[in-house]
Amino acid sequence: MSEQPVEQVFSIQAETPGQRLDHCIVEAVPDLSRSEIQRLIKAGQILVNGAASKPAYRLEQGDSIKISLPEPPPDIIEPEEIPLNVIYEDSNLIVIDKPAGMVVHPAFGNRSGTLVNAALARWPEMRDVGGDQRAGVVHRLDKDTSGLIVMAKNTAALDALQAQFKARTVYKCYLALVEGVPGNSSGLIEAPIGRDPRQRKRMAVTRDGRPARTRYDLLEDLGTNALLSLVLHTGRTHQIRVHLAWLGHPVVGDTVYGFRKQRINMKRLFLHAAELHIDSPGTGQRLKFQSPLPDSLENILDKLRKNLGTVWDQP
């Protein structure tokens, strides 16, 4: 029997003695679902110290874990009738208020239910905008981040919008609830971001990383937490999450970069892309869009204001 071809092979080292193998992989490779991780372990594509193991295996510090991700199916993205909250549309672009839980584009472990699948059903002509995998995507939001995202409807618009992002003329403002309260009411975080050398799927502040700048302002001091507004001056992968964790105030609900034990248990990140300013590829006019916090996040703030210091779970 021939070996199954693989897309990626990488290794990580266990850092938490006693942690289950499958739980460790969830943290190291957040794009994989728990069921997919279980399948990979049982198929022998996740090895511990070179040997097959079980999902419930308790790791020892320093254990070497090798992960082999299988080659994905052919890159044919199927249109799917998924409702989208379109807040603006013209002949060149679409601005969508993306819900938390939706992946932007298909990838390993997420071949359907993505924003691209939904967009192709509504605007089939976008399949040729940047290629089938991109389908008009100009920038990305993490799966568990909600808020504003722009997509291009034609190649000229895609080129124009990408040029704006590269020139850093796009204004992007996020709202985040963080652990603790920063000592300063505002600040500029300047710390380079690159791949975490210990866990390939994670990003980290590294000496040889790419320059990254994030501006933050304190909107509300909630005692044990703080509501911040954040403006990106660069667009690195997981930039806000990495910078805030590096500052010592990770985003609430962040199971990758946040504290292992959190006071507020959430099924998503408390991170929302609230404001987006871009220049119209057609007219050059500055277009400004806003998205209010989802009700579920507003409810958390209300509850925090009324129950400062209380430990509770968010359903």
C-alpha positions in Angstrom: 0.0 0.0 0.0 1.5 3.3 -1.1 2.0 6.1 1.4 -0.7 8.9 1.4 0.8 12.1 0.0 1.0 14.9 2.4 0.5 18.7 2.1 2.5 19.7 5.2 4.7 18.0 7.7 5.8 19.8 10.8 6.8 19.1 14.4 6.0 20.7 17.8 7.2 19.9 21.3 4.9 19.3 24.2 5.2 22.0 26.9 2.4 21.1 29.4 3.0 17.8 31.2 -0.2 15.7 31.5 -2.0 17.4 28.7 -3.9 15.1 26.4 -2.5 14.7 22.9 -5.7 15.8 21.1 -6.0 18.9 23.3 -2.4 19.9 22.5 -3.1 19.6 18.8 -6.2 21.7 19.0 -4.1 24.5 20.4 -1.2 24.0 18.0 -3.4 23.7 14.8 -6.5 25.7 15.5 -7.7 25.2 11.9 -8.3 21.5 12.5 -11.5 20.3 14.1 -11.5 17.9 17.0 -13.0 15.1 14.9 -10.3 15.6 12.2 -7.6 15.5 14.8 -9.0 12.2 16.2 -9.1 10.8 12.6 -5.5 11.8 11.9 -4.3 10.3 15.2 -6.0 7.0 14.5 -4.6 7.0 10.9 -1.1 7.3 12.3 -0.5 10.8 10.8 0.2 12.3 14.2 3.1 10.6 16.0 4.5 11.1 19.5 8.3 10.4 19.6 8.0 8.7 16.3 5.3 6.2 17.4 1.5 6.0 17.0 -0.4 7.0 20.0 -4.0 7.6 21.2 -6.0 10.8 21.5 -6.1 10.6 25.3 -2.4 10.0 25.7 -1.0 12.2 28.4 2.1 14.1 27.2 5.3 14.5 29.0 7.2 17.7 28.7 9.5 17.6 25.7 7.6 15.0 23.8 8.1 15.4 20.1 4.9 15.5 18.1 5.0 15.1 14.3 1.9 16.1 12.4 1.4 15.1 8.7 -1.5 16.9 7.1 -2.9 15.0 4.1 -3.2 16.5 0.7 -6.6 18.3 0.3 -9.2 17.3 -2.3 -9.1 19.0 -5.7 -9.4 22.7 -5.5 -13.0 23.0 -6.7 -15.0 25.3 -4.5 -18.7 24.6 -4.6 -21.2 27.5 -4.3 -23.4 27.3 -1.2 -26.6 29.2 -0.5 -25.5 30.7 2.8 -27.1 34.0 4.1 -24.8 37.0 4.1 -25.2 40.3 5.8 -24.3 42.6 2.9 -24.1 46.2 4.1 -22.8 47.7 0.8 -22.5 46.7 -2.8 -21.7 48.4 -6.1 -20.2 47.3 -9.4 -16.7 46.9 -8.0 -17.0 45.7 -4.4 -19.0 44.2 -1.6 -18.7 44.9 2.1 -20.0 42.1 4.3 -20.6 42.0 8.1 -19.1 38.5 8.7 -20.4 36.5 11.7 -18.0 34.8 14.1 -17.7 31.1 13.3 -17.4 31.6 9.5 -14.1 30.9 7.8 -13.2 33.3 5.0 -11.8 30.9 2.4 -11.6 27.1 2.1 -8.6 25.4 3.7 -7.7 22.1 5.2 -10.5 21.1 7.5 -12.8 23.8 6.2 -13.8 22.9 2.7 -17.4 24.2 2.9 -19.5 26.8 4.7 -17.0 29.5 4.1 -17.5 33.1 3.0 -16.1 32.2 -0.5 -18.6 29.3 -0.8 -21.4 31.8 0.0 -20.1 34.5 -2.3 -19.8 32.2 -5.3 -23.5 31.3 -4.9 -24.6 34.9 -4.9 -22.0 36.3 -7.3 -20.8 33.4 -9.6 -18.7 35.8 -11.7 -16.3 36.3 -8.8 -14.9 32.8 -9.3 -12.4 34.3 -11.7 -11.4 37.2 -9.5 -8.0 36.3 -8.2 -8.6 32.6 -8.8 -11.0 30.1 -7.5 -9.5 29.9 -4.0 -9.5 33.7 -3.6 -12.8 34.6 -5.4 -12.6 38.3 -4.7 -11.1 38.1 -1.1 -9.0 41.2 -0.5 -8.1 40.6 3.2 -9.1 38.1 5.9 -10.7 37.9 9.3 -10.1 35.0 11.7 -12.8 32.4 11.9 -13.9 33.6 15.4 -13.7 37.3 14.7 -16.8 39.1 13.5 -17.2 42.3 11.5 -16.4 44.1 8.3 -14.7 42.5 5.3 -14.5 43.8 1.7 -14.5 41.6 -1.4 -13.8 42.6 -5.0 -16.2 41.9 -7.8 -13.7 42.2 -10.6 -10.0 41.9 -11.2 -9.4 45.7 -11.6 -11.1 46.3 -8.2 -9.1 43.5 -6.6 -5.9 45.1 -7.8 -6.9 48.5 -6.6 -8.0 47.4 -3.2 -4.9 45.3 -2.7 -2.8 48.3 -3.6 -4.5 50.3 -0.8 -3.8 47.6 1.7 -0.2 47.5 0.6 0.1 51.3 0.8 -1.6 51.2 4.3 -4.2 53.7 3.3 -7.0 51.5 4.5 -8.4 52.4 8.0 -9.4 49.3 10.1 -10.6 49.7 13.6 -11.4 46.8 15.9 -13.1 46.4 19.3 -11.7 43.9 21.8 -12.4 42.9 25.3 -9.1 41.9 27.0 -8.0 40.3 30.2 -7.0 42.9 32.8 -6.6 46.6 32.2 -3.5 48.1 30.5 -1.5 50.5 32.6 -1.7 53.2 30.0 -5.0 54.5 28.5 -3.5 54.4 25.0 -0.4 53.2 23.4 1.4 52.1 20.2 2.5 48.5 20.2 5.6 48.0 17.9 6.8 44.5 17.9 7.8 42.3 15.0 5.6 39.2 14.3 6.7 35.9 12.7 6.0 32.2 13.0 6.3 30.8 16.4 9.5 28.5 16.2 7.9 26.0 18.6 4.4 25.8 17.2 4.3 26.4 13.4 0.6 27.2 13.2 1.0 30.0 15.7 2.4 33.5 15.3 4.6 35.2 17.9 6.7 38.3 18.6 10.1 37.3 17.2 13.3 39.1 16.6 13.4 38.2 12.9 9.6 38.8 12.4 8.1 41.4 10.1 7.5 44.9 11.5 4.0 45.2 13.1 2.3 48.2 14.6 -1.0 48.3 16.5 -2.5 51.4 18.2 -4.8 50.9 21.2 -7.1 53.2 23.2 -9.0 52.3 26.4 -12.7 52.7 25.9 -13.9 51.3 29.2 -12.3 50.0 32.4 -14.3 47.1 33.7 -12.1 46.2 36.6 -11.0 42.8 35.7 -11.3 43.4 31.9 -11.0 46.3 29.5 -12.7 47.3 26.3 -10.2 48.6 23.8 -10.4 50.1 20.3 -7.5 49.0 18.1 -6.2 50.4 14.8 -4.0 48.3 12.6 -1.1 50.1 11.0 0.1 46.8 9.5 -1.7 43.6 8.6 0.2 40.7 10.0 -1.5 37.3 10.7 -3.2 37.3 14.1 -1.6 40.7 14.7 -4.0 42.1 17.3 -4.2 38.8 19.2 -0.4 38.4 19.2 0.3 42.0 20.2 -2.3 42.0 23.0 -1.0 38.7 24.4 2.6 40.0 24.3 1.4 43.1 26.2 0.0 40.8 28.9 -3.7 41.5 28.0 -4.9 38.8 25.6 -8.3 38.9 23.9 -11.0 37.3 25.9 -12.0 33.9 24.4 -8.6 33.4 22.7 -7.7 29.8 23.4 -4.5 30.0 21.3 -2.8 33.1 22.6 -4.8 33.7 25.8 -4.6 32.5 29.3 -5.1 28.7 29.9 -7.8 29.5 32.5 -10.1 32.4 31.7 -12.8 34.1 33.9 -15.2 34.4 31.0 -15.7 31.2 28.9 -16.7 32.0 25.3 -17.1 30.0 22.1 -15.6 32.8 20.1 -13.1 35.7 20.3 -14.3 39.0 21.8 -12.8 40.7 18.7 -14.9 42.6 16.2 -13.9 44.5 13.1 -16.0 47.6 13.7 -14.9 50.2 11.2 -13.5 50.1 7.7 -12.5 53.0 5.4 -11.5 52.4 1.8 -11.2 54.4 -1.5 -13.8 53.3 -4.1 -11.9 51.7 -7.1 -14.5 53.3 -9.4 -14.7 56.9 -8.2 -11.9 57.4 -5.7 -14.4 58.5 -3.1 -13.6 57.6 0.5 -16.1 55.0 1.6 -16.6 54.6 5.4 -18.4 51.7 7.0 -19.3 50.8 10.6 -20.6 47.6 12.3 -22.0 47.7 15.8 -21.0 45.0 18.3 -23.1 41.8 17.9 -25.8 41.5 20.6 -24.0 38.5 22.2 -20.9 40.7 22.8 -23.0 43.6 24.1 -24.6 41.3 26.5 -21.2 40.2 27.9 -20.3 43.9 28.5 -23.7 44.5 30.2 -23.2 41.5 32.4 -19.6 42.5 33.3 -20.8 46.0 34.3 -23.4 44.5 36.6 -21.3 41.7 38.0 -17.7 43.0 38.3 -15.5 40.3 39.8 -17.9 37.4 39.2 -16.7 34.3 37.4 -19.3 33.1 34.9 -19.8 31.2 31.6 -21.1 32.6 28.4 -23.5 30.1 26.7 
